[in-house]
Structure formats: C-alpha cells, structure tokens
C-alpha cells in the first residue's frame, strides 16, 4: 500500500512540500494545488512528486456540482471538468468529489438529496463531466457520504450501472458509509461486503476512525485513527489484498502535529 495524508503540511515551495511528505513516510499524495494555479507551479509540484516516488492518489473537487442556483452550478461544473482534466494530465489515480447537496450547504444532508430528481441529476452530472473530458489516464469518482448518494455498496453498484462510463470508478471511504448500528457493530463484516462488491472498481481509499457516543439516540463521531472502533487492520488487509499499490489517505486531522501522530500510528498498523 502507498500511505499518504490529505494535508500538504506547512510548506513554502514544492521542493519543501515533497521533502516533508517523504520525511513523514508518505508514498502517495493528494495533489496540493488546483487547476486554477499557474501552470508552472502545477508542473513543479508534479516534477517533485515524480522525483520522490509520490503517487498522485487524488485530485479533489469538493464543490457542489448539483447546486440549485444555476450560476453556481455552471461554475462548479466547469471547475469539476477542469479538475478532471488536471487529474488526467497528472495521471492521478482518481479525481474525486461528493455527489452534491440539494440545499445551501454543499456537503450537507437534506431530504431532497435522496429524491429521484437528485439521483437522476447525479447520474447526468457524472456523465457530462466524463464525456466532456474523455479521460485516458485517470478516473472520476464519487466519495460516498452518509446523507447523499451513494450511501453504501449497493447504491454505489447501482450508480456505476446507471452512469455506464468506463472511466467512472469507486472512491472508498468506509467510515462515511458506517451509518447504522448494524454497520457499526459489525464493521468487519461491512468491510468485507464493501470490498467483495466494489473491489474491482476502487481507485483510492480514505482511512480515519469512528466512535459511538454514549448519548441517546444513536450518534457516531469521526475521530483520529486508533481512537475509535474501526477494525483498521482488517480494513488495511483487504486493501493490500486488492492492490499492493493502492493509495490509502489519512484525513480530517487538524494540524501538522496531529497528522504526524496519526500517520505514525498508521505505519505501526501495517508493520505489525
């Protein structure tokens, strides 16, 4: 596996960025600048990534391509297309976004997110982005979310079938799909279900942890790896068995020091 972090760490230039990533032990990265950056800067980050054997795991989008405001939606679609073009140029493992929200907050949960209208719009959005770019070296992926499509492996399979594009694939985030008591208490079985059903389509994986809070009702809280109940060794074993070169990205920590702490723990897990 190629471990990495979602943070670019504090740095002042691409050479320092690559040095800090490799010093930490990273072998994959989330590309640290977007398609709006100067082309020379993009090329410099690309150069240092290749020179340091840092696999470009992901180019992120993180904007609502289903926004209800037409001007915002068109701008976000254009940005999504440009990010996928960048990912293809870089030969990244994938370009990733969430499906998008039918409400004012781009990644939030709304009843309308589960409507047929949202499903149809999600399918069209993915098709339009892929058809515009026609990527040859990367894949467009949707990160699963608790409150928008796809929320689980069966929905992801249904989405793959509906989109019908060879360059649409899977971004694996196990914690984002852990949304019920059964999935939480039987997470090892849920991991197996996800990999059995989606394994051949997975291009990149996120890793973090999740903890059941003691309050009523059922409340799950994302937390630092090792502070929750994710059977991380089993998750990592399924990833390694699928693809020894798979990028595994540690995410959602809040400082360079937290990333160093979390990454050290992740390295311990894979060397047990």
Backbone as CSV, one residue per row, in Angstrom:
resi,resn,N_x,N_y,N_z,CA_x,CA_y,CA_z,C_x,C_y,C_z
1,UNK,0.845,-1.200,0.000,0.000,0.000,0.000,0.879,1.248,0.000
2,UNK,0.328,2.289,-0.555,1.020,3.575,-0.553,0.280,4.516,0.400
3,UNK,0.832,4.713,1.566,0.193,5.551,2.567,0.428,7.018,2.256
4,UNK,-0.555,7.835,2.621,-0.433,9.270,2.441,-1.365,10.002,3.388
5,UNK,-1.330,11.331,3.310,-2.188,12.167,4.141,-2.891,13.178,3.244
6,UNK,-4.036,13.661,3.705,-4.784,14.631,2.911,-4.217,16.031,3.041
7,UNK,-3.348,16.261,4.008,-2.748,17.570,4.217,-1.470,17.714,3.392
8,UNK,-1.224,18.926,2.908,0.047,19.206,2.234,1.123,19.649,3.218
9,UNK,0.798,19.683,4.516,1.691,20.145,5.576,2.146,21.583,5.285
10,UNK,2.608,22.253,6.307,3.063,23.626,6.148,4.341,23.655,5.322
11,UNK,4.308,24.367,4.208,5.493,24.429,3.342,5.473,25.713,2.546
12,UNK,6.640,26.074,1.983,6.749,27.327,1.250,7.008,27.145,-0.235
13,UNK,7.335,25.923,-0.670,7.595,25.684,-2.083,7.467,24.191,-2.360
14,UNK,7.366,23.794,-3.632,7.173,22.377,-3.961,8.296,21.461,-3.476
15,UNK,9.525,21.929,-3.485,10.632,21.099,-3.012,10.473,20.792,-1.524
16,UNK,10.128,21.800,-0.741,9.914,21.591,0.695,8.700,20.702,0.930
17,UNK,7.655,20.893,0.145,6.463,20.037,0.246,6.828,18.576,0.076
18,UNK,7.553,18.254,-0.999,7.917,16.864,-1.264,8.830,16.324,-0.172
19,UNK,9.759,17.150,0.300,10.676,16.710,1.339,9.930,16.361,2.623
20,UNK,8.938,17.177,2.981,8.178,16.912,4.204,7.296,15.670,4.062
21,UNK,6.718,15.475,2.892,5.894,14.294,2.678,6.732,13.020,2.770
22,UNK,7.872,13.015,2.109,8.719,11.814,2.120,9.340,11.590,3.495
23,UNK,9.705,12.660,4.200,10.271,12.512,5.542,9.255,11.866,6.487
24,UNK,7.999,12.189,6.301,6.954,11.582,7.121,6.802,10.099,6.815
25,UNK,7.112,9.709,5.582,6.952,8.323,5.155,5.877,8.129,4.112
26,UNK,5.327,9.243,3.595,4.270,9.142,2.593,4.819,8.588,1.279
27,UNK,3.987,7.788,0.622,4.302,7.298,-0.715,3.180,7.617,-1.702
28,UNK,2.147,8.305,-1.230,1.094,8.823,-2.095,0.663,10.174,-1.551
29,UNK,0.066,10.979,-2.422,-0.302,12.338,-2.021,-1.628,12.746,-2.651
30,UNK,-2.266,13.706,-2.014,-3.370,14.445,-2.611,-2.746,15.675,-3.257
31,UNK,-2.981,15.890,-4.541,-2.284,16.972,-5.229,-2.609,18.298,-4.560
32,UNK,-1.595,19.113,-4.210,-1.808,20.243,-3.302,-2.269,21.541,-3.943
33,UNK,-2.302,21.635,-5.276,-2.817,22.843,-5.923,-3.872,22.441,-6.951
34,UNK,-4.714,23.387,-7.326,-5.812,23.054,-8.220,-5.562,23.568,-9.638
35,UNK,-6.517,23.338,-10.489,-6.376,23.666,-11.906,-6.305,25.166,-12.165
36,UNK,-6.671,25.992,-11.176,-6.583,27.442,-11.326,-5.175,27.966,-11.072
37,UNK,-4.300,27.129,-10.549,-2.937,27.560,-10.226,-2.135,27.798,-11.508
38,UNK,-1.082,28.611,-11.436,-0.217,28.799,-12.601,0.332,27.456,-13.104
39,UNK,0.376,27.310,-14.408,0.815,26.040,-14.987,2.241,25.674,-14.570
40,UNK,3.087,26.673,-14.415,4.469,26.404,-13.998,4.506,25.820,-12.586
41,UNK,3.630,26.307,-11.721,3.587,25.791,-10.349,3.061,24.361,-10.337
42,UNK,2.018,24.095,-11.111,1.499,22.727,-11.225,2.605,21.793,-11.695
43,UNK,3.344,22.219,-12.720,4.419,21.382,-13.269,5.515,21.133,-12.243
44,UNK,5.786,22.124,-11.401,6.831,21.954,-10.398,6.406,20.953,-9.332
45,UNK,5.160,21.036,-8.867,4.676,20.033,-7.914,4.674,18.643,-8.541
46,UNK,4.265,18.555,-9.783,4.268,17.266,-10.480,5.681,16.704,-10.556
47,UNK,6.644,17.545,-10.898,8.045,17.136,-11.013,8.552,16.562,-9.692
48,UNK,8.312,17.261,-8.603,8.826,16.798,-7.312,8.083,15.548,-6.822
49,UNK,6.825,15.432,-7.182,6.108,14.193,-6.845,6.754,13.004,-7.541
50,UNK,7.008,13.114,-8.825,7.599,12.002,-9.571,9.022,11.701,-9.094
51,UNK,9.807,12.747,-8.854,11.193,12.542,-8.431,11.282,11.849,-7.076
52,UNK,10.240,11.995,-6.255,10.238,11.407,-4.915,9.327,10.192,-4.805
53,UNK,8.915,9.653,-5.948,8.060,8.458,-5.979,6.801,8.643,-5.128
54,UNK,6.201,9.817,-5.252,4.941,10.108,-4.564,3.807,9.931,-5.564
55,UNK,3.089,8.832,-5.427,1.959,8.568,-6.310,0.881,9.620,-6.101
56,UNK,0.394,10.211,-7.175,-0.696,11.184,-7.074,-1.992,10.400,-6.964
57,UNK,-2.496,10.293,-5.744,-3.673,9.471,-5.477,-4.951,10.170,-5.927
58,UNK,-5.059,11.461,-5.626,-6.329,12.148,-5.809,-6.124,13.596,-6.223
59,UNK,-6.980,14.047,-7.098,-7.208,15.470,-7.323,-8.629,15.737,-6.845
60,UNK,-8.774,16.601,-5.874,-10.086,16.834,-5.277,-10.856,17.948,-5.965
61,UNK,-12.174,17.871,-5.874,-13.056,18.921,-6.392,-13.713,19.648,-5.224
62,UNK,-14.526,18.987,-4.458,-15.144,19.497,-3.238,-15.956,20.770,-3.471
63,UNK,-16.777,20.717,-4.519,-17.750,21.777,-4.799,-19.045,21.134,-5.268
64,UNK,-20.139,21.844,-5.082,-21.462,21.278,-5.342,-21.842,21.436,-6.813
65,UNK,-21.628,20.375,-7.577,-21.989,20.401,-9.000,-23.483,20.190,-9.217
66,UNK,-24.249,20.050,-8.126,-25.705,19.969,-8.205,-26.371,21.193,-7.573
67,UNK,-25.613,22.251,-7.384,-26.158,23.457,-6.742,-27.433,23.912,-7.439
68,UNK,-28.398,24.363,-6.656,-29.692,24.750,-7.215,-29.643,26.110,-7.908
69,UNK,-28.697,26.945,-7.537,-28.503,28.201,-8.246,-27.770,27.913,-9.559
70,UNK,-28.354,28.316,-10.669,-27.815,27.948,-11.983,-26.410,28.490,-12.208
71,UNK,-26.163,29.723,-11.806,-24.836,30.312,-11.995,-23.786,29.548,-11.199
72,UNK,-24.123,29.223,-9.943,-23.201,28.462,-9.104,-22.970,27.065,-9.680
73,UNK,-24.042,26.424,-10.119,-23.919,25.074,-10.673,-23.020,25.057,-11.906
74,UNK,-23.212,26.006,-12.798,-22.388,26.047,-14.012,-20.927,26.283,-13.672
75,UNK,-20.667,27.169,-12.731,-19.282,27.429,-12.318,-18.653,26.190,-11.699
76,UNK,-19.422,25.486,-10.880,-18.892,24.274,-10.237,-18.706,23.137,-11.236
77,UNK,-19.572,23.052,-12.227,-19.380,22.058,-13.280,-18.108,22.358,-14.074
78,UNK,-17.892,23.618,-14.407,-16.680,23.988,-15.139,-15.435,23.656,-14.322
79,UNK,-15.493,23.960,-13.020,-14.363,23.639,-12.143,-14.146,22.127,-12.075
80,UNK,-15.219,21.352,-11.973,-15.114,19.897,-11.928,-14.448,19.366,-13.195
81,UNK,-14.852,19.898,-14.327,-14.260,19.483,-15.606,-12.768,19.810,-15.638
82,UNK,-12.411,20.997,-15.178,-11.002,21.380,-15.177,-10.176,20.551,-14.203
83,UNK,-10.775,20.190,-13.073,-10.058,19.337,-12.122,-9.841,17.934,-12.698
84,UNK,-10.839,17.403,-13.399,-10.664,16.088,-14.030,-9.610,16.167,-15.132
85,UNK,-9.582,17.262,-15.886,-8.527,17.443,-16.887,-7.156,17.455,-16.227
86,UNK,-7.045,18.138,-15.100,-5.775,18.165,-14.366,-5.387,16.767,-13.903
87,UNK,-6.348,16.045,-13.338,-6.069,14.682,-12.876,-5.594,13.799,-14.019
88,UNK,-6.183,13.981,-15.185,-5.785,13.173,-16.336,-4.378,13.538,-16.796
89,UNK,-4.091,14.819,-16.810,-2.736,15.254,-17.167,-1.709,14.682,-16.203
90,UNK,-2.044,14.662,-14.923,-1.114,14.175,-13.893,-1.077,12.653,-13.799
91,UNK,-2.006,11.993,-14.484,-2.171,10.538,-14.384,-2.430,10.124,-12.935
92,UNK,-3.259,10.923,-12.268,-3.652,10.618,-10.894,-4.517,9.369,-10.865
93,UNK,-4.530,8.695,-9.734,-5.385,7.514,-9.604,-6.852,7.886,-9.801
94,UNK,-7.249,9.054,-9.302,-8.641,9.458,-9.485,-8.802,10.943,-9.264
95,UNK,-9.911,11.460,-9.730,-10.413,12.787,-9.404,-11.689,12.553,-8.610
96,UNK,-11.847,13.218,-7.465,-12.920,12.843,-6.546,-13.728,14.058,-6.103
97,UNK,-15.028,13.838,-5.998,-15.948,14.815,-5.429,-17.011,14.041,-4.661
98,UNK,-17.841,14.750,-3.908,-19.083,14.163,-3.413,-20.165,14.453,-4.446
99,UNK,-21.274,13.743,-4.374,-22.326,13.916,-5.381,-22.848,15.347,-5.396
100,UNK,-23.094,15.909,-4.208,-23.621,17.264,-4.124,-24.948,17.297,-3.384
101,UNK,-25.276,18.461,-2.850,-26.448,18.608,-1.992,-27.521,19.453,-2.653
102,UNK,-28.770,19.141,-2.325,-29.926,19.912,-2.781,-30.336,20.880,-1.681
103,UNK,-29.403,21.715,-1.270,-29.628,22.690,-0.217,-28.469,23.664,-0.180
104,UNK,-28.478,24.628,0.735,-27.495,25.711,0.720,-26.080,25.312,1.099
105,UNK,-25.906,24.259,1.880,-24.558,23.832,2.284,-24.124,22.688,1.386
106,UNK,-22.992,22.825,0.742,-22.630,21.977,-0.395,-22.496,20.500,-0.060
107,UNK,-22.103,20.178,1.195,-21.897,18.770,1.540,-22.862,18.298,2.620
108,UNK,-23.922,19.039,2.868,-24.813,18.745,3.993,-25.953,17.813,3.592
109,UNK,-26.661,17.315,4.620,-27.767,16.403,4.409,-29.097,17.114,4.301
110,UNK,-29.884,16.732,3.278,-31.237,17.256,3.072,-32.119,16.114,2.568
111,UNK,-33.392,16.202,2.893,-34.330,15.188,2.412,-34.261,15.046,0.892
112,UNK,-34.147,16.179,0.201,-34.152,16.160,-1.263,-32.937,15.440,-1.847
113,UNK,-31.882,15.272,-1.042,-30.707,14.541,-1.525,-31.041,13.110,-1.918
114,UNK,-32.126,12.574,-1.371,-32.498,11.176,-1.628,-33.660,11.053,-2.611
115,UNK,-33.967,12.134,-3.291,-35.077,12.119,-4.241,-34.648,11.501,-5.568
116,UNK,-35.643,11.118,-6.358,-35.344,10.629,-7.711,-34.703,11.736,-8.534
117,UNK,-35.134,12.963,-8.303,-34.532,14.099,-9.007,-33.039,14.188,-8.720
118,UNK,-32.659,13.993,-7.468,-31.240,14.040,-7.100,-30.475,12.889,-7.742
119,UNK,-31.077,11.706,-7.738,-30.424,10.556,-8.370,-30.188,10.814,-9.854
120,UNK,-31.217,11.244,-10.543,-31.101,11.488,-11.980,-30.076,12.585,-12.268
121,UNK,-30.078,13.629,-11.449,-29.136,14.731,-11.647,-27.698,14.273,-11.381
122,UNK,-27.519,13.405,-10.393,-26.185,12.876,-10.094,-25.652,12.066,-11.265
123,UNK,-26.476,11.206,-11.815,-26.070,10.395,-12.960,-25.688,11.284,-14.136
124,UNK,-26.529,12.265,-14.442,-26.242,13.162,-15.573,-24.973,13.966,-15.338
125,UNK,-24.791,14.444,-14.131,-23.610,15.244,-13.809,-22.335,14.445,-14.040
126,UNK,-22.303,13.215,-13.564,-21.117,12.380,-13.739,-20.870,12.114,-15.223
127,UNK,-21.919,11.781,-15.941,-21.783,11.512,-17.373,-21.258,12.733,-18.121
128,UNK,-21.811,13.904,-17.813,-21.423,15.126,-18.521,-19.957,15.476,-18.279
129,UNK,-19.502,15.324,-17.045,-18.110,15.635,-16.725,-17.169,14.680,-17.457
130,UNK,-17.467,13.395,-17.391,-16.607,12.407,-18.059,-16.653,12.582,-19.572
131,UNK,-17.825,12.812,-20.122,-17.950,12.944,-21.580,-17.248,14.194,-22.101
132,UNK,-17.219,15.241,-21.297,-16.536,16.464,-21.708,-15.021,16.274,-21.725
133,UNK,-14.500,15.578,-20.733,-13.044,15.435,-20.596,-12.502,14.247,-21.394
134,UNK,-13.269,13.163,-21.412,-12.813,11.906,-22.032,-11.451,11.500,-21.475
135,UNK,-11.348,11.291,-20.179,-10.047,10.978,-19.574,-9.485,9.650,-20.066
136,UNK,-8.176,9.610,-20.187,-7.477,8.412,-20.630,-6.594,7.806,-19.539
137,UNK,-6.218,8.620,-18.547,-5.215,8.188,-17.576,-5.712,8.226,-16.139
138,UNK,-6.935,8.653,-15.906,-7.464,8.745,-14.550,-8.922,8.326,-14.568
139,UNK,-9.542,8.381,-13.390,-10.953,8.017,-13.233,-11.660,9.099,-12.435
140,UNK,-12.909,9.337,-12.783,-13.754,10.202,-11.977,-14.440,9.337,-10.926
141,UNK,-14.451,9.801,-9.684,-15.042,9.026,-8.596,-15.905,9.927,-7.718
142,UNK,-16.839,9.294,-7.035,-17.678,9.975,-6.042,-17.393,9.366,-4.671
143,UNK,-17.045,10.215,-3.727,-16.845,9.726,-2.363,-18.208,9.490,-1.721
144,UNK,-18.447,8.291,-1.174,-19.731,8.051,-0.507,-19.894,8.956,0.701
145,UNK,-21.145,9.266,0.997,-21.460,10.151,2.111,-22.652,9.598,2.888
146,UNK,-22.787,9.969,4.174,-23.914,9.450,4.956,-25.267,9.966,4.469
147,UNK,-25.300,11.123,3.804,-26.582,11.773,3.512,-26.711,12.227,2.066
148,UNK,-26.006,11.571,1.180,-26.209,11.785,-0.256,-25.696,10.552,-0.984
149,UNK,-26.169,10.349,-2.207,-25.782,9.169,-2.966,-24.281,9.189,-3.263
150,UNK,-23.631,8.003,-3.186,-24.133,6.715,-2.701,-23.800,6.540,-1.223
151,UNK,-24.714,5.935,-0.464,-24.531,5.765,0.977,-24.041,4.369,1.354
152,UNK,-23.873,3.494,0.386,-23.438,2.133,0.674,-23.034,1.413,-0.594
153,UNK,-22.524,0.198,-0.465,-22.009,-0.519,-1.639,-23.071,-0.840,-2.676
154,UNK,-24.278,-1.176,-2.257,-25.316,-1.488,-3.242,-25.709,-0.254,-4.040
155,UNK,-25.806,0.896,-3.368,-26.098,2.134,-4.096,-24.956,2.497,-5.035
156,UNK,-23.740,2.215,-4.611,-22.607,2.524,-5.490,-22.630,1.635,-6.736
157,UNK,-22.945,0.352,-6.564,-23.077,-0.537,-7.719,-24.178,-0.060,-8.655
158,UNK,-25.289,0.361,-8.082,-26.403,0.877,-8.886,-25.981,2.126,-9.647
159,UNK,-25.179,2.985,-8.994,-24.709,4.203,-9.643,-23.746,3.883,-10.783
160,UNK,-22.844,2.940,-10.569,-21.932,2.513,-11.629,-22.711,2.013,-12.844
161,UNK,-23.751,1.239,-12.576,-24.563,0.693,-13.661,-25.326,1.800,-14.384
162,UNK,-25.834,2.772,-13.640,-26.608,3.847,-14.255,-25.732,4.778,-15.083
163,UNK,-24.534,5.074,-14.604,-23.645,6.006,-15.305,-23.111,5.402,-16.591
164,UNK,-22.732,4.127,-16.555,-22.272,3.413,-17.755,-21.119,4.127,-18.454
165,UNK,-20.097,4.439,-17.687,-18.883,5.029,-18.249,-17.684,4.266,-17.698
166,UNK,-16.790,3.831,-18.587,-15.627,3.061,-18.153,-14.741,3.847,-17.201
167,UNK,-14.754,5.169,-17.335,-13.873,5.992,-16.513,-14.548,6.527,-15.263
168,UNK,-15.646,5.906,-14.869,-16.261,6.165,-13.571,-15.929,4.992,-12.659
169,UNK,-15.380,5.290,-11.496,-14.912,4.240,-10.588,-15.288,4.586,-9.154
170,UNK,-14.687,3.892,-8.202,-15.079,3.979,-6.788,-13.980,4.622,-5.965
171,UNK,-14.390,5.553,-5.129,-13.532,6.081,-4.069,-14.038,5.480,-2.757
172,UNK,-13.179,4.760,-2.065,-13.598,4.048,-0.862,-13.387,4.897,0.391
173,UNK,-14.489,5.176,1.081,-14.430,5.785,2.409,-15.366,4.990,3.302
174,UNK,-14.810,4.033,4.003,-15.584,3.094,4.816,-16.328,3.809,5.933
175,UNK,-15.679,4.748,6.588,-16.306,5.439,7.721,-17.522,6.238,7.272
176,UNK,-17.454,6.879,6.095,-18.594,7.656,5.613,-19.828,6.801,5.376
177,UNK,-19.627,5.512,5.142,-20.751,4.610,4.914,-21.189,3.876,6.177
178,UNK,-20.495,4.096,7.288,-20.880,3.464,8.552,-21.942,4.342,9.197
179,UNK,-23.199,4.044,8.882,-24.306,4.952,9.198,-25.425,4.306,10.001
180,UNK,-25.224,3.092,10.468,-26.288,2.405,11.205,-25.660,1.556,12.300
181,UNK,-26.451,1.177,13.325,-25.911,0.296,14.356,-25.348,-1.002,13.781
182,UNK,-26.020,-1.590,12.802,-25.533,-2.863,12.260,-24.181,-2.686,11.572
183,UNK,-24.064,-1.634,10.753,-22.776,-1.409,10.088,-21.684,-1.091,11.101
184,UNK,-22.043,-0.374,12.175,-21.052,-0.013,13.188,-20.606,-1.221,14.008
185,UNK,-21.552,-1.979,14.533,-21.198,-3.087,15.416,-20.621,-4.285,14.671
186,UNK,-20.890,-4.359,13.377,-20.356,-5.449,12.558,-19.498,-4.867,11.431
187,UNK,-18.613,-3.955,11.821,-17.823,-3.248,10.819,-16.909,-4.176,10.029
188,UNK,-16.422,-5.222,10.669,-15.578,-6.171,9.935,-16.366,-6.821,8.802
189,UNK,-17.612,-7.185,9.067,-18.451,-7.765,8.024,-18.795,-6.725,6.957
190,UNK,-18.998,-5.489,7.387,-19.320,-4.440,6.418,-18.120,-4.155,5.512
191,UNK,-16.922,-4.188,6.068,-15.711,-4.035,5.248,-15.670,-5.111,4.175
192,UNK,-15.923,-6.353,4.578,-15.905,-7.446,3.600,-16.958,-7.243,2.520
193,UNK,-18.149,-6.799,2.912,-19.198,-6.553,1.924,-18.760,-5.499,0.921
194,UNK,-18.187,-4.408,1.409,-17.752,-3.330,0.526,-16.696,-3.806,-0.461
195,UNK,-15.710,-4.552,0.019,-14.638,-4.993,-0.867,-15.077,-6.123,-1.776
196,UNK,-15.959,-6.987,-1.295,-16.460,-8.056,-2.159,-17.263,-7.484,-3.327
197,UNK,-18.030,-6.442,-3.055,-18.908,-5.888,-4.093,-18.222,-4.839,-4.972
198,UNK,-17.326,-4.048,-4.383,-16.786,-2.889,-5.092,-15.307,-2.998,-5.433
199,UNK,-14.651,-4.041,-4.939,-13.202,-4.117,-5.008,-12.603,-3.807,-6.362
200,UNK,-13.139,-4.379,-7.417,-12.539,-4.217,-8.751,-12.602,-2.787,-9.258
201,UNK,-13.452,-1.952,-8.651,-13.630,-0.579,-9.120,-12.889,0.457,-8.272
202,UNK,-12.301,0.050,-7.146,-11.723,1.010,-6.192,-10.411,1.569,-6.727
203,UNK,-10.296,2.902,-6.680,-9.094,3.567,-7.159,-8.281,4.211,-6.041
204,UNK,-8.910,4.582,-4.941,-8.205,5.205,-3.822,-9.045,5.008,-2.571
205,UNK,-8.384,5.011,-1.406,-9.079,4.761,-0.136,-8.731,5.836,0.886
206,UNK,-9.723,6.266,1.632,-9.503,7.107,2.804,-9.495,6.229,4.053
207,UNK,-8.773,6.687,5.068,-8.801,5.998,6.356,-8.890,7.036,7.472
208,UNK,-9.741,6.755,8.434,-9.929,7.559,9.638,-10.585,6.615,10.639
209,UNK,-11.261,7.119,11.645,-11.871,6.233,12.635,-13.232,6.787,13.027
210,UNK,-13.979,5.983,13.787,-15.333,6.357,14.163,-15.650,5.788,15.547
211,UNK,-16.398,6.560,16.329,-16.680,6.179,17.722,-18.146,6.435,18.048
212,UNK,-18.743,5.498,18.746,-20.128,5.631,19.196,-20.175,6.463,20.473
213,UNK,-20.868,7.591,20.412,-21.017,8.435,21.586,-22.033,7.802,22.553
214,UNK,-21.909,8.051,23.851,-22.764,7.375,24.832,-24.161,7.975,24.971
215,UNK,-24.474,9.039,24.222,-25.780,9.684,24.356,-26.842,8.968,23.535
216,UNK,-28.105,9.191,23.917,-29.224,8.812,23.063,-29.459,9.952,22.071
217,UNK,-29.866,9.726,20.853,-30.027,8.393,20.268,-28.684,7.933,19.687
218,UNK,-28.732,7.141,18.642,-27.523,6.616,18.012,-26.714,7.755,17.383
219,UNK,-25.514,8.010,17.944,-24.682,9.117,17.466,-23.260,8.633,17.241
220,UNK,-22.799,8.760,16.010,-21.437,8.387,15.661,-20.599,9.640,15.451
221,UNK,-19.344,9.574,15.877,-18.450,10.715,15.757,-17.151,10.276,15.099
222,UNK,-16.760,10.967,14.041,-15.462,10.700,13.432,-14.356,11.103,14.398
223,UNK,-13.257,10.344,14.397,-12.168,10.637,15.320,-10.836,10.196,14.719
224,UNK,-9.756,10.499,15.423,-8.429,10.112,14.966,-8.299,8.598,14.914
225,UNK,-7.575,8.125,13.929,-7.334,6.699,13.790,-6.749,6.129,15.083
226,UNK,-7.346,5.033,15.554,-6.910,4.398,16.788,-7.690,4.833,18.010
227,UNK,-8.511,5.884,17.872,-9.318,6.377,18.989,-10.761,5.892,18.914
228,UNK,-11.085,5.114,17.905,-12.435,4.607,17.730,-12.444,3.102,17.586
229,UNK,-13.444,2.598,16.893,-13.657,1.157,16.820,-13.457,0.561,15.420
230,UNK,-12.958,1.347,14.463,-12.681,0.792,13.141,-11.700,-0.376,13.252
231,UNK,-12.059,-1.562,12.716,-11.093,-2.668,12.674,-10.057,-2.386,11.585
232,UNK,-9.142,-1.478,11.884,-8.246,-0.927,10.874,-7.350,-1.984,10.253
233,UNK,-6.896,-2.942,11.046,-6.017,-3.969,10.491,-6.757,-4.801,9.436
234,UNK,-8.016,-5.081,9.684,-8.809,-5.838,8.704,-9.043,-4.999,7.455
235,UNK,-9.353,-3.724,7.630,-9.540,-2.807,6.503,-8.274,-2.752,5.651
236,UNK,-7.136,-2.586,6.303,-5.873,-2.496,5.572,-5.518,-3.813,4.894
237,UNK,-5.854,-4.919,5.530,-5.579,-6.224,4.917,-6.382,-6.415,3.642
238,UNK,-7.642,-5.978,3.654,-8.460,-6.101,2.442,-7.927,-5.176,1.336
239,UNK,-7.451,-3.996,1.716,-6.872,-3.095,0.726,-5.612,-3.713,0.119
240,UNK,-4.732,-4.225,0.960,-3.470,-4.799,0.477,-3.717,-5.998,-0.420
241,UNK,-4.688,-6.824,-0.062,-5.001,-8.000,-0.876,-5.566,-7.591,-2.232
242,UNK,-6.269,-6.477,-2.268,-6.852,-5.997,-3.519,-5.785,-5.436,-4.439
243,UNK,-4.906,-4.582,-3.885,-3.901,-3.902,-4.705,-2.767,-3.440,-3.801
244,UNK,-1.604,-4.087,-3.871,-0.479,-3.689,-3.016,-0.015,-2.259,-3.250
245,UNK,-0.408,-1.640,-4.367,-0.019,-0.275,-4.685,-1.149,0.725,-4.434
246,UNK,-2.215,0.288,-3.769,-3.370,1.162,-3.541,-3.003,2.333,-2.630
247,UNK,-3.353,3.569,-2.998,-3.162,4.683,-2.074,-4.166,4.639,-0.929
248,UNK,-3.677,4.890,0.275,-4.504,4.943,1.483,-4.224,6.277,2.154
249,UNK,-5.223,7.152,2.165,-5.027,8.538,2.589,-5.665,8.772,3.956
250,UNK,-4.829,9.168,4.927,-5.294,9.556,6.255,-5.817,10.987,6.185
251,UNK,-7.028,11.228,6.716,-7.634,12.547,6.517,-8.337,13.076,7.759
252,UNK,-8.718,14.353,7.645,-9.581,15.079,8.585,-8.936,15.296,9.949
253,UNK,-7.631,15.457,9.993,-6.961,15.898,11.211,-6.721,17.404,11.101
254,UNK,-6.271,18.020,12.187,-6.386,19.470,12.275,-5.066,20.226,12.349
255,UNK,-3.949,19.538,12.344,-2.658,20.218,12.424,-1.582,19.286,11.891
256,UNK,-0.431,19.861,11.569,0.702,19.041,11.136,1.047,18.011,12.206
257,UNK,1.007,18.439,13.463,1.374,17.520,14.544,0.386,16.359,14.648
258,UNK,-0.916,16.619,14.494,-1.892,15.530,14.510,-1.660,14.573,13.346
259,UNK,-1.319,15.113,12.192,-1.040,14.223,11.050,0.193,13.364,11.313
260,UNK,1.203,13.934,11.926,2.393,13.140,12.250,2.045,12.028,13.233
261,UNK,1.247,12.357,14.226,0.832,11.358,15.224,-0.018,10.265,14.584
262,UNK,-1.009,10.676,13.809,-1.893,9.704,13.172,-1.175,8.839,12.164
263,UNK,-0.246,9.440,11.418,0.479,8.681,10.400,1.430,7.681,11.040
264,UNK,2.052,8.056,12.153,2.929,7.118,12.861,2.132,5.902,13.320
265,UNK,0.918,6.129,13.800,0.076,5.002,14.224,-0.299,4.132,13.016
266,UNK,-0.614,4.767,11.887,-0.954,4.005,10.683,0.230,3.162,10.239
267,UNK,1.414,3.694,10.287,2.604,2.922,9.919,2.806,1.728,10.852
268,UNK,2.533,1.914,12.140,2.640,0.801,13.089,1.685,-0.328,12.710
269,UNK,0.482,0.029,12.280,-0.504,-0.968,11.926,-0.045,-1.839,10.755
270,UNK,0.541,-1.231,9.756,0.917,-2.010,8.569,2.206,-2.801,8.783
271,UNK,2.945,-2.486,9.834,4.181,-3.206,10.104,4.045,-4.225,11.222
272,UNK,2.824,-4.417,11.703,2.601,-5.430,12.753,2.852,-6.826,12.214
